[in-house]
Amino acid sequence: MTSIERTAYPRFKRLITAHELHLFFSPTRDEVAWASGATDGDEHLLALLLMLKSYQRMGCFPSLEDVPEMVVDFVRRAVELPEGTLPLYQAVKTAKNHRGLVATDRRLGDPAGLGLVVDHAHPLPHAFLYATPVEVPQADGVRMYLPLLDGSDQVGVMALTLDTVDDDDRRLLRRLAGLVADMLVTKHSYTDQFFQTRRREPMSVAAEIQWSLLPPVAMSTPQVAVAGILEPAYSVAGDSFDYALNDDILHVATIDAMGHGLDAATMATVAIGAYRHARRADIGLSEIYAFMDRAIAEQFGPEHFVTAQMMRLNVATGHLQRVNAGHPAPLLIRNHQVVRQLESATTLPVGFGGDEPQLSEQTLQVGDRVLCFTDGLIEEHEAGGKQFGVEQLIAWVNRIEHAEEGVRAVVRSLSHALMEERGGTTSDDATLFLIEWRGGAADHLATLE
């Protein structure tokens, strides 16, 4: 079950890490200057900054009594207020005025709490990528963009215009958005209308198979977040990925079936089916590789193969195990910078009857990210030009990691940037899959007896 703080009814988490405090609750110089100019005392300054950072993080205003002491203490120390300063309002009117200042001063608009200013020219993708409401003042009122969330999974965005917006409106709209998201998730399994509305061009049969096979393209829990993307979206064939979070173990696989079109999609379907079957039998990575290898060889013969990379990440400890069957080595990202490729021993691609693979193991640090990708990303080149290469990929990752925060935003921006860099076309499938380890036990998951 998704924790309540990840739903459309946000609350402060019971446990907030030091990394999260610095990431989400550090006031910037501009914010401190703005708040100082709007208040006349330390208590009001602290209260206004807490309102601001809470609104950026959750998209709503909590009662000051509900703000955790560690957050209050962190913000107080960040702006060097005297020990013992408390966020207090002597008058209800002052508190209301401060909430109005935060909600309407869009120069400070960062409702996702990610250090990014809301792009009023593109409010819809901002609301979708950061799962946070965006308000855009217009001549005829306020245009609202509300993320539609199924737990932590972004279903879409609901947009509407109101004459004015107050806190009661915001609370009701968040609940309405939650109801609409539930309806979409419930009904999409027996209607094609949502698929047809989303699509901008015809999709190949191979791509239809691959997209129906995928898990949600993004997942976020307090311990770990993942996001993946396939290109070209409307004609992808042999690339795919899969994942599952079982107790404290995140299972991940990325694959690339040989060839193109329907043959590649069929092979990828068998590979993912074999991976899921073996994974659910609770066997080790080496045994999973062997099971997939037999399934591909028996179904397609010795001249067909699938490259693959399988991982297991313990989300409580950060211990990462990998088996690489012909994939490029993933990138390790720390503090928004690629520190190295995770080189390891490789075995033959799935279907070639390779020996028992050697496990590679690392221990991640809290906040580390691991970026997996298929060879179509780095081997692509324009006619007569050189291959894109790992070095260019690393340069773009470093650039985008400093501009974006959430894993879904990073993957989306990176995919678009790389596609543009390659001239807007690709001759092979290209997959990105990003994992962020946040630390802590997965005690938010249901346990079946």
N, C-alpha and C positions, 0 to 999 in steps of 0.2 A: 504494500500500500504506500502511495506517495505521501511524504510527510506534509503536514498542513502548511508549512512555510513555503512549499513549492507549488501550491495550488493557487486558484484565483482568489483565495481569501488569505492573504499573506500575514504571517506573524514573525516575530523575531525567533531565530533558532535558539534552542536551549543551550547549545554550545557554539560559541563563535571563536574561530581560530585567530591567532595573531595575524596571519596572512589576510584573512577576511576583514579584520579591523582596519588594517592599513589600506586595503584595496577599496573598501566600500565607505569607510567613515572618516578618512583623512580630509579635512577641509583644505581647499586650495587657498592661495593668497588672495585671489579675486573674491572667493566666497567669504573669507574672513573680513576683507575690506568692505564688502557689500553689507554683511551682517552688522559690522561695527557702525556703519553709517545709518543703519535703520534702528539701532537700539541705544539705550541710555544707561546701561549698567551691565555688570558681569553676569548677573542671573538671567537677564533677558537675552544677552548675547549667546550664552550657552544654550538656552532654550531654543532660540531661533536656529542656531547651527544644527542642533539635534533634529528639529523639524525638517530642515533642509536635507540632511543626509538620510533621514528615515524615508522621506518622500522620494528621494532619488533611488533608494534601494528597493522600496516596496510599492511606490506609486500611490500611497495613501498616508494619512497622518495618524500615528498612534497616540494614545494618551501618554503624556510624559511619564506617568507612573509605570507604564509598560515597557519603557526603554530600559534594557538591561544595565546594571550598574557598570559592567565592564565597558560598555559603549559610552556611557556618560563620562566615566573616568578617562577613557582614551581621548575623547574630544576635548575635555577640559585640559588635559596635559598638552594636547597638540597645539592649543592656542595660548598656553602658558597662563591660564587663569589660576587664582589662588586656590590652594587646597581647601576643600570644604564648600566651594562654590556649588550651589545647586540650581538646576533649571526650574525656576519658579515664575509663575505669572500671578500678580496680585489682582488682576482684573480679567474677566472672561473676554472683554472686548479686545484687550491687547493680544491674547492668544489667537483670537479670530483674525485680527489684522495681520499677524505674522503668518498664519496659514495662507492668507490671501496673497501676501508678498511672495511666498515660495511658489505657489501655484501659478501665478501670473507673470513672474519675472522670468521669461524664457531665455534670457541671456545665460542663466544658470541651469538651463534645462538639461538634466542628465538623469532622467528617472530610472535608468538602469543602474546607476551608481558605478559607471565604468569609466569616468573621466572623459566622456565624449559629449559634445554639444549636439542637441537634437537638430537634425538637418530638416528644416521646414520644407525644403524642396522635395524631400523623399521621406515623408513621415511614415508611410505604410511599411516599407522594409525595415525601418528602425523599430517600429512596434513589433514586427514579426521576429526579427533577429534577436532582440534583447528582451522579448516577452514582457513589455512594459507599455502602459498607456502613453499616448502622445496627444497633446492638445495644441491646436493651431488656431490662433485668433484670425477671424475673417470678418469681412464687412457685414455679413448677415448673421454673425454669431461665432460660435466656437466649434470647429471641426474636431471630433473625437475619433481617435484610432485606438481600438482596444484589442489586445491579443486574445485569441481564442485558445485556451489551454486545456489539454487533457492531461492532468497532472503536470508534468514538466514538458510534455510534448506539445509543440506549437502546431495547432490545427489550421490556423488562418488568422485573419484580422477582420474585425467588424468596424465599419466607419459610419458615423452619423453626425449630423449637425444640430446643435441646440442653441437657443438664443443666449442663454447664460449657463454657467456650470458652477455648482457649489459642492461642498463635501458630500452632502446627501445624494446629489446626482451621481457623483463618482462611485459611491458605494453601491448604489442601485445598478449602475452600468456595469460594474465589475461582476455583479451577480448575474445580470442578463447575459454578459459575455460567457460566463461559465455555463449557463443553461444552453446557449446556442452551441457552444463547443460540444456539450454532451449530446445534443441532438445530431450534430454532424457526424460524430464518431459512431453513434448508434445506427444511423440511417445509411451511412455510406456503404455498408456491406451489402445492401440489397437495392442500390440504385446506381446508375452510371452518370447521373446528372452532375455530381460534384467533380468527377474526373473530367467530364466534357467541359465544364466551366473553367477548370484550371488550365487546360491545354491550350497552347498557342499555335500548334501545328500538328499534322498527323504523326503518329508514333508507329515505328516498325513493329512487326510481330515479335522479333527478338527482344526489343526494348520492353514491350508489353509484358513478356514473360519475366524479364529481370526485375522490373519495378514491382511486380506482384509478389516476387520472391523476397524482397528486402524487408528487414525489420524497420521500425521507425528510424529515419535518417539522423535523429539526434536523441540523446537521453541525458538527463542530468539528475544526480542525487547529491546529497551532501558529501559523499566520499569520492565520487568519480563522475566525469562527464565525457561523453563521446559525441562525435558528429562525423558523418561521411557524405560523400557526394560522388556521383558518376557522371562522366561526360563521354561523348555527347548524349545529353539526356534523352533525346527522341530516337536515337539509333544505336544506343549501347547494346553490346551483344555478349561478350565473353567475360567481362569484369563483374564482380559482385563482392559483397561483404556480409558478414553476419556477426551477431554478438548476443550475449545473454549474461545477466548478472544473477548468479546463484549463490545465496548466502554472501560470503565475503570474497567470492571469486568472480572476476569479470573474464568471460571467455570471448575471444575475438578471432575472426578469420577473414582474411582478404584473399581473393582468388582471381586468376586471369586464365581463362580457357583459351586454348589455341584456336586460331582461325577467326572468322567473322560470320555475322549473320546468324541464321537459325541454328546451324550446327554448333556454333560456339555457345549460344544461349542454352541449348539442350545439354551440352556437356557441363556448363556451369550449374545448371539446375541439379544434375546428378551429384556434382561435387558438393554443393551446399546441402543437399538432402542427406548425403552420406556423412558430412561433418556434423549436422544436427543429430542424426541418429547415434553416432558414436559419442558425441558430447553428452547426450542425455543418458547414455549408458554409464557415465561417470568413470571413464577410463582415461589414461594418461595421454599426453600429446603425441608420444611415439606411437601408441596404439591407434590413436585417431588418424595419424598419417597413414598407417598401414591399412586401415579400413577404407579410407578414401582411395588409396592407391589401387586396392583390389576392385573397388566399385567401378572406377574409370577403366581399368584394364579389361575387366570382364564385359563391360557394356560397349566399349568403343574400339578395343583392340590395341596392339602394342605401338601403333604409330600415332596415337593421340595422347595428349597430356594436358595437365593443368598446373600452372605454377601457383603456389600458395604460401601463405604465412599464417601460422596459428599461434596465438598467445594466451597466456593465463596471467592475470594480474590479481594478486591478493590486495584488496582495497583497504585492508586493515594495516598491512605492513609495508606495502609498496614493492613486494617481491614479484618480479616479472620473469616468466619463463617463455621461451620462444622456440619454435621449430620453423626453419626457413627452407622451403622447397622451391628454390629458383627465383625468389622475389628480390628486388633491390633492398638493401639494408635500410631500415627505418631511421628517421632522424630523432635525436634526443634534444628537446628544447628546454632550456632552463633560464628563468628570468627573462623570457621573451627573446632569447637568442639561441640559435643552434649551436650546441657545444660539440657534437660529433655525430657521426653515423654509428649505429649499433651493429658493427660488423660481427659476423659469427660464421661458424661452420654451416655449410649448406648441404642439402641432400638433393637427389634427383627430383624433378617435378613429379607430381602425383600421376600415376599411370605408367611409369617407367620401371617399377619394381625396384626402387632404391633400397639400400641397406637401412637398418634401424637408424633414425636420425639422431644427431647429437643435440641435446638440449643446451640452449644458451640462457644464462641467468644474470639478472641485474637487480639491484635494489634502487628504486627511485627515491628522490627527495620530494617532500610535499610541494606541490605546485608544478612538478615536472610534467611535460607533455611529450608524447611519442607520436610522430607522424608517419603513418604507413602510406605507401603509394605504389602504383603499378608502373611497369616499364614504359607504358604508352605515354606517361607524363614526361619522362626525361629523354626518350628516344625520338620524340616528334621533332620535325624540322620542316621548314619551308623548302620548296623545290630549289635545289642547288645550294641550300644553306646548310650550316652545321647543326648537329643535334642540340636540343635544348640543354641537356646535361644537368648533373647534380649540382654543380657550382651555381648555375643560374637559379635553380630551385631554392637552394639555401639562401641566396641573396634576397629572393622574393619573400621567403618565409620570415627572415629577419625584419624586412621592411614592414610587412603586414602585421607581424606579431606586436610591433610597437604602436600600430595604429588601431588595432582591434583588441577586444578582450575575450568575449565568449567564444567557445570552441566552434559553435555553428557559424558565427560571424567570420571567424578566421578562415574556416574551410571555404565558405562561400566567396569571400573576397579573394582568397588565394586562387581558387578555381577560375574565377572571372579574370583575374589579372594574368594568369598563365595562358588562358585562352586568347586574350587580346595580344599578348606578347608573341603568340604563335600565329598571328594573323587572323584569328577568329575561326580557324578551321582545325580539324584534327583527323588524321587518317587511321588512328587506333583508339581504342577505349583508354580512358584515363581515370583512375580512381584515387581519391584522397580519403584517409580515415585518421582522425585525430583523437587521441586519448589524453585526458588530463586527470592526474591523480591528486586528490585533495586531502586524503588521509582520514582516519577514523573508521570505526566498525560499522557495518551495514545493519545496525539494529533497527532501522526503519522498515526493513523488509518483513513481510509476513512469514511466520514459521509454521509449516504443516507437520502435524504429529502423525 
